[in-house]
Amino acid sequence: MEANLDKRALYSLSYGLYLVSSRKGDKLNGQVANAVMQVTADPVSIAVCLHKDNLTTECIRDSGVFSVSVLEEDVPMTFIGTFGFKCGRDIDKFRNCSHEIGVTGAPLVLDHTIALIEARVINEVEIFTHVMFFGEVVASRVIKEARALTYAHYHEVKKGKSPKNAPTFTLNEVR
């Protein structure tokens, strides 16, 4: 059975852009992700979906914790480039950004962040090339009032591209 798949339809789904971070021992790592969502309200839980090959996935599996930094709309493209297009196996992504260690032990990126969420992993599900981590939220706070960066703003205004390990399609990839 061959599917009738117009990938442009997927572009109409709305997303934010976030930094998902974790640690493996003393090694901190984080990456840009758009597949983040609240799953339940009581208890509060969230889900993040990351490529199986990413270092952040390895860190979350090792530590059992992750954080989400909600990015502001005004975040510079160079900042997104560090966390979205460079590998933590090659560079220390946290070297030039303001961060702290949260109550879970996960790193919390403070630069260009409007809110922080920390979670402990309660389950994970492998989905083809990706892993979805479900986490119970153990801490959260607002850093500042600003507009959250959306995937649409990233593509349409900032003219950003998607890395090869992103779980989503863009119009640029189907033209």
BASE-950142 format. One record per residue: y, z, x of N, C-alpha, C, CB in turn; residue number from 1. Coordinates in steps of 0.2 Angstrom, whole numbers, plus 5000, padded with zeros to 4 digits. Glycine has a CB too. Layout:
<recs>
 n_c2 n_c3 n_c1 ca_c2 ca_c3 ca_c1 c_c2 c_c3 c_c1 cb_c2 cb_c3 cb_c1 bamar
    Y    Z    X     Y     Z     X    Y    Z    X     Y     Z     X   NUM
...
</recs>
This chain:
<recs>
 n_c2 n_c3 n_c1 ca_c2 ca_c3 ca_c1 c_c2 c_c3 c_c1 cb_c2 cb_c3 cb_c1 bamar
 4994 5000 5004  5000  5000  5000 5006 5000 5004  5000  5006  4995     1
 5010 4995 5004  5016  4995  5008 5022 4997 5004  5018  4987  5010     2
 5026 5002 5007  5032  5005  5004 5038 5000 5004  5034  5012  5007     3
 5042 5001 4998  5048  4997  4998 5053 5002 5000  5050  4994  4991     4
 5055 5002 5007  5059  5007  5010 5066 5004 5012  5056  5011  5016     5
 5071 5006 5009  5078  5004  5011 5081 5010 5014  5082  5001  5005     6
 5081 5010 5021  5083  5016  5024 5090 5018 5023  5082  5015  5032     7
 5094 5013 5020  5101  5015  5019 5102 5020 5013  5105  5009  5017     8
 5097 5021 5009  5097  5026  5004 5097 5033 5007  5091  5025  4999     9
 5094 5034 5013  5093  5040  5016 5100 5042 5018  5088  5040  5021    10
 5104 5038 5020  5111  5039  5023 5115 5043 5017  5114  5033  5025    11
 5114 5042 5011  5117  5045  5006 5116 5052 5005  5116  5041  4999    12
 5111 5055 5008  5110  5062  5008 5115 5066 5012  5102  5064  5011    13
 5117 5071 5010  5122  5075  5013 5120 5080 5018  5127  5078  5008    14
 5123 5081 5024  5120  5086  5029 5127 5089 5032  5116  5082  5034    15
 5125 5094 5035  5130  5097  5040 5128 5096 5047  5131  5105  5039    16
 5132 5098 5052  5129  5097  5059 5130 5104 5062  5134  5092  5063    17
 5125 5106 5065  5124  5113  5067 5121 5114 5074  5119  5117  5063    18
 5122 5119 5078  5119  5120  5084 5113 5125 5082  5124  5123  5090    19
 5107 5124 5084  5101  5128  5083 5099 5130 5090  5095  5125  5080    20
 5099 5137 5091  5098  5139  5098 5092 5144 5098  5104  5143  5101    21
 5089 5145 5104  5084  5150  5105 5083 5152 5112  5077  5148  5102    22
 5078 5155 5114  5077  5157  5121 5069 5157 5123  5080  5164  5123    23
 5068 5156 5129  5061  5156  5131 5062 5161 5138  5058  5149  5133    24
 5060 5167 5137  5061  5172  5143 5069 5172 5144  5058  5169  5149    25
 5071 5171 5150  5078  5171  5152 5082 5164 5151  5079  5173  5159    26
 5078 5159 5149  5081  5152  5148 5083 5152 5141  5075  5147  5149    27
 5090 5150 5140  5093  5149  5134 5094 5141 5133  5100  5152  5134    28
 5093 5139 5127  5094  5132  5125 5096 5132 5118  5087  5128  5126    29
 5099 5126 5117  5102  5125  5110 5102 5117 5109  5108  5128  5108    30
 5103 5115 5103  5103  5108  5102 5107 5107 5095  5096  5104  5101    31
 5110 5101 5094  5113  5099  5088 5107 5097 5083  5118  5093  5089    32
 5108 5099 5077  5103  5098  5072 5107 5097 5065  5098  5103  5071    33
 5104 5093 5061  5107  5092  5054 5102 5094 5049  5109  5084  5053    34
 5096 5095 5051  5091  5097  5046 5091 5105 5046  5084  5094  5047    35
 5096 5108 5043  5096  5115  5042 5098 5117 5034  5101  5119  5047    36
 5094 5121 5031  5096  5123  5024 5093 5130 5023  5092  5118  5020    37
 5097 5133 5018  5095  5139  5015 5089 5138 5010  5100  5143  5011    38
 5084 5142 5011  5078  5141  5007 5077 5146 5001  5071  5141  5011    39
 5078 5152 5002  5078  5157  4997 5084 5162 4998  5071  5161  4998    40
 5085 5166 4992  5091  5170  4992 5088 5178 4993  5095  5170  4985    41
 5082 5179 4991  5080  5186  4991 5072 5186 4993  5081  5190  4984    42
 5071 5188 4999  5076  5189  5005 5079 5182 5007  5072  5192  5011    43
 5084 5182 5010  5088  5176  5012 5084 5173 5018  5095  5178  5015    44
 5082 5167 5017  5078  5163  5022 5081 5156 5023  5071  5163  5020    45
 5081 5153 5029  5083  5147  5030 5077 5143 5034  5089  5147  5035    46
 5078 5136 5034  5074  5132  5038 5078 5127 5042  5069  5128  5033    47
 5075 5126 5048  5077  5121  5053 5072 5116 5055  5080  5125  5059    48
 5073 5110 5056  5068  5105  5057 5070 5102 5064  5067  5100  5052    49
 5066 5102 5069  5067  5100  5076 5061 5095 5078  5068  5105  5081    50
 5063 5091 5083  5058  5087  5085 5053 5091 5090  5061  5081  5090    51
 5046 5089 5089  5041  5093  5093 5042 5093 5100  5034  5090  5091    52
 5045 5088 5103  5046  5087  5110 5052 5091 5113  5046  5080  5112    53
 5057 5093 5109  5063  5096  5111 5062 5103 5114  5068  5097  5105    54
 5066 5105 5119  5065  5111  5122 5067 5117 5118  5070  5112  5128    55
 5071 5116 5113  5073  5121  5108 5067 5123 5104  5079  5119  5104    56
 5063 5118 5102  5057  5119  5098 5052 5124 5102  5053  5112  5097    57
 5051 5122 5109  5047  5126  5113 5050 5133 5114  5047  5123  5120    58
 5056 5134 5114  5060  5141  5114 5058 5145 5108  5067  5140  5116    59
 5059 5142 5102  5058  5145  5096 5051 5147 5095  5060  5141  5090    60
 5046 5143 5097  5039  5145  5097 5037 5150 5101  5035  5139  5099    61
 5041 5151 5107  5039  5156  5112 5042 5163 5110  5042  5154  5119    62
 5049 5163 5107  5052  5169  5106 5051 5171 5098  5060  5168  5107    63
 5050 5166 5094  5049  5168  5087 5056 5169 5083  5045  5174  5086    64
 5062 5167 5087  5068  5168  5084 5073 5162 5085  5072  5174  5087    65
 5078 5161 5081  5083  5156  5082 5089 5158 5079  5080  5149  5079    66
 5094 5154 5081  5101  5155  5078 5104 5149 5076  5106  5159  5083    67
 5108 5149 5071  5112  5143  5069 5119 5144 5069  5110  5141  5062    68
 5123 5140 5073  5130  5140  5073 5133 5134 5069  5133  5140  5081    69
 5137 5136 5064  5139  5131  5060 5146 5128 5063  5141  5134  5053    70
 5145 5121 5065  5151  5118  5069 5157 5117 5064  5148  5112  5072    71
 5163 5117 5067  5169  5115  5064 5170 5108 5064  5175  5119  5067    72
 5174 5105 5060  5175  5098  5059 5179 5096 5066  5179  5096  5053    73
 5183 5100 5069  5187  5098  5075 5183 5099 5081  5193  5102  5075    74
 5177 5100 5081  5173  5100  5087 5174 5094 5092  5166  5102  5086    75
 5175 5095 5098  5176  5089  5102 5169 5085 5103  5179  5090  5109    76
 5169 5078 5104  5163  5075  5105 5160 5076 5111  5165  5067  5105    77
 5164 5079 5116  5160  5081  5123 5156 5087 5122  5166  5082  5128    78
 5158 5091 5117  5154  5097  5116 5148 5095 5112  5158  5102  5111    79
 5148 5091 5107  5142  5088  5104 5138 5084 5109  5144  5083  5098    80
 5141 5081 5113  5137  5077  5118 5133 5082 5123  5141  5073  5123    81
 5135 5087 5125  5132  5092  5129 5125 5095 5125  5136  5098  5131    82
 5126 5097 5119  5121  5100  5115 5117 5095 5111  5124  5105  5110    83
 5119 5088 5110  5116  5083  5106 5112 5078 5110  5120  5081  5102    84
 5115 5077 5116  5112  5071  5120 5110 5073 5127  5118  5066  5120    85
 5110 5079 5129  5108  5081  5136 5102 5086 5135  5113  5084  5140    86
 5097 5086 5140  5091  5090  5139 5092 5096 5143  5085  5086  5142    87
 5091 5102 5140  5091  5108  5143 5086 5109 5148  5090  5114  5138    88
 5081 5105 5149  5077  5105  5155 5081 5103 5161  5071  5100  5154    89
 5086 5099 5160  5090  5096  5166 5097 5100 5167  5092  5089  5164    90
 5100 5103 5162  5106  5106  5163 5106 5113 5159  5112  5102  5160    91
 5111 5117 5161  5112  5124  5157 5117 5122 5152  5114  5130  5162    92
 5115 5121 5146  5120  5119  5141 5125 5125 5140  5116  5118  5135    93
 5123 5131 5141  5127  5137  5140 5132 5139 5145  5123  5143  5138    94
 5132 5135 5151  5136  5137  5157 5143 5137 5155  5134  5132  5162    95
 5145 5132 5151  5152  5131  5150 5155 5132 5143  5154  5124  5152    96
 5151 5136 5139  5153  5138  5133 5153 5145 5132  5149  5134  5127    97
 5157 5147 5127  5157  5155  5125 5151 5156 5121  5164  5156  5122    98
 5147 5161 5123  5142  5163  5119 5140 5171 5120  5135  5159  5120    99
 5136 5173 5115  5134  5180  5116 5126 5180 5114  5138  5185  5112   100
 5123 5186 5115  5116  5186  5113 5116 5190 5107  5112  5190  5119   101
 5113 5188 5102  5112  5191  5095 5107 5197 5095  5111  5186  5090   102
 5107 5200 5089  5102  5205  5088 5095 5203 5089  5103  5208  5081   103
 5093 5197 5088  5087  5194  5088 5085 5193 5095  5086  5188  5084   104
 5090 5192 5100  5089  5190  5107 5091 5183 5107  5082  5191  5109   105
 5092 5179 5102  5094  5172  5102 5101 5171 5104  5093  5169  5095   106
 5103 5166 5108  5110  5165  5110 5114 5163 5104  5110  5160  5115   107
 5120 5165 5103  5125  5163  5098 5131 5159 5101  5127  5169  5094   108
 5131 5153 5100  5137  5149  5102 5143 5150 5098  5135  5141  5102   109
 5148 5152 5102  5155  5154  5098 5160 5149 5098  5157  5160  5102   110
 5160 5144 5103  5165  5139  5103 5164 5134 5097  5164  5135  5110   111
 5169 5132 5094  5169  5127  5089 5164 5129 5083  5167  5120  5092   112
 5164 5136 5082  5159  5138  5077 5163 5142 5072  5154  5143  5080   113
 5161 5141 5065  5164  5144  5060 5160 5150 5057  5166  5139  5054   114
 5153 5149 5058  5149  5155  5056 5142 5155 5060  5147  5154  5048   115
 5139 5161 5060  5133  5162  5064 5128 5164 5059  5134  5166  5070   116
 5121 5162 5060  5116  5165  5057 5110 5166 5062  5114  5160  5051   117
 5107 5172 5061  5101  5173  5065 5095 5174 5061  5102  5179  5070   118
 5089 5172 5063  5083  5172  5059 5077 5173 5064  5082  5166  5055   119
 5072 5177 5061  5065  5178  5064 5061 5173 5060  5063  5185  5063   120
 5057 5169 5064  5052  5164  5061 5047 5168 5057  5049  5160  5067   121
 5046 5165 5051  5041  5168  5047 5035 5163 5046  5043  5170  5040   122
 5037 5157 5047  5032  5151  5046 5034 5145 5050  5030  5150  5038   123
 5030 5141 5051  5031  5134  5054 5026 5129 5051  5032  5134  5061   124
 5029 5123 5050  5025  5117  5047 5026 5111 5052  5026  5116  5040   125
 5021 5108 5054  5022  5102  5058 5022 5096 5053  5016  5101  5063   126
 5027 5092 5054  5028  5086  5049 5029 5080 5054  5034  5087  5044   127
 5024 5076 5055  5024  5070  5059 5026 5072 5066  5028  5064  5056   128
 5032 5069 5067  5035  5070  5074 5039 5077 5075  5040  5065  5076   129
 5040 5081 5069  5045  5086  5069 5041 5093 5067  5050  5085  5064   130
 5044 5098 5068  5042  5105  5066 5047 5108 5062  5040  5109  5072   131
 5046 5111 5056  5050  5114  5052 5049 5122 5053  5050  5112  5044   132
 5054 5125 5055  5053  5132  5056 5057 5136 5050  5057  5135  5062   133
 5053 5140 5047  5056  5144  5041 5058 5151 5044  5051  5145  5035   134
 5064 5154 5043  5065  5160  5046 5069 5165 5041  5070  5159  5052   135
 5067 5171 5041  5071  5176  5037 5077 5178 5041  5066  5183  5036   136
 5083 5178 5037  5089  5179  5040 5090 5187 5041  5095  5176  5036   137
 5091 5188 5048  5092  5196  5049 5099 5197 5051  5088  5197  5055   138
 5104 5192 5052  5111  5194  5053 5115 5187 5052  5112  5196  5060   139
 5121 5188 5050  5125  5182  5049 5132 5185 5049  5124  5178  5043   140
 5137 5180 5051  5144  5182  5050 5148 5176 5051  5146  5187  5056   141
 5154 5177 5048  5159  5171  5048 5164 5173 5055  5164  5171  5042   142
 5165 5167 5059  5169  5168  5065 5176 5166 5063  5166  5163  5070   143
 5177 5161 5059  5184  5159  5057 5184 5154 5051  5187  5155  5063   144
 5189 5153 5048  5190  5149  5042 5192 5142 5045  5196  5152  5037   145
 5188 5137 5043  5189  5130  5045 5184 5126 5041  5188  5129  5053   146
 5185 5119 5041  5181  5115  5038 5174 5114 5042  5184  5108  5036   147
 5169 5114 5039  5162  5113  5042 5161 5105 5044  5156  5115  5038   148
 5158 5104 5049  5157  5097  5051 5151 5094 5047  5156  5096  5059   149
 5152 5089 5044  5147  5085  5040 5144 5080 5044  5149  5083  5033   150
 5138 5077 5043  5135  5072  5046 5139 5065 5045  5128  5071  5044   151
 5142 5065 5039  5146  5059  5037 5152 5059 5041  5147  5059  5029   152
 5156 5064 5042  5162  5065  5046 5160 5063 5053  5165  5072  5045   153
 5155 5065 5055  5153  5064  5062 5152 5056 5063  5146  5068  5064   154
 5149 5053 5058  5147  5046  5059 5154 5042 5057  5142  5044  5055   155
 5157 5043 5052  5162  5039  5049 5169 5040 5053  5163  5040  5042   156
 5171 5046 5055  5177  5048  5058 5176 5048 5065  5180  5054  5055   157
 5172 5052 5068  5171  5053  5075 5167 5047 5078  5167  5060  5076   158
 5164 5043 5074  5160  5037  5076 5154 5039 5081  5165  5032  5080   159
 5151 5045 5079  5145  5048  5083 5139 5044 5081  5144  5055  5081   160
 5134 5044 5086  5128  5041  5085 5123 5046 5084  5126  5036  5091   161
 5116 5045 5083  5111  5049  5082 5106 5049 5088  5107  5048  5075   162
 5104 5054 5091  5099  5054  5096 5093 5051 5094  5099  5060  5100   163
 5088 5049 5098  5082  5046  5096 5077 5051 5093  5078  5043  5102   164
 5078 5058 5094  5074  5063  5091 5077 5066 5085  5073  5068  5096   165
 5082 5063 5082  5085  5065  5076 5080 5064 5070  5092  5062  5075   166
 5080 5068 5065  5075  5067  5060 5078 5062 5054  5073  5073  5056   167
 5084 5060 5055  5088  5056  5050 5089 5049 5053  5094  5059  5048   168
 5091 5044 5048  5093  5038  5049 5100 5037 5048  5089  5033  5044   169
 5103 5032 5052  5110  5030  5050 5111 5023 5049  5114  5032  5057   170
 5116 5021 5046  5118  5014  5045 5117 5010 5051  5124  5013  5041   171
 5120 5013 5057  5119  5009  5063 5112 5007 5065  5123  5013  5069   172
 5107 5011 5063  5100  5010  5065 5097 5005 5060  5097  5016  5065   173
 5100 5003 5055  5097  4998  5050 5100 4992 5050  5096  5002  5043   174
 5106 4991 5053  5109  4985  5053 5106 4980 5057  5117  4986  5055   175
</recs>
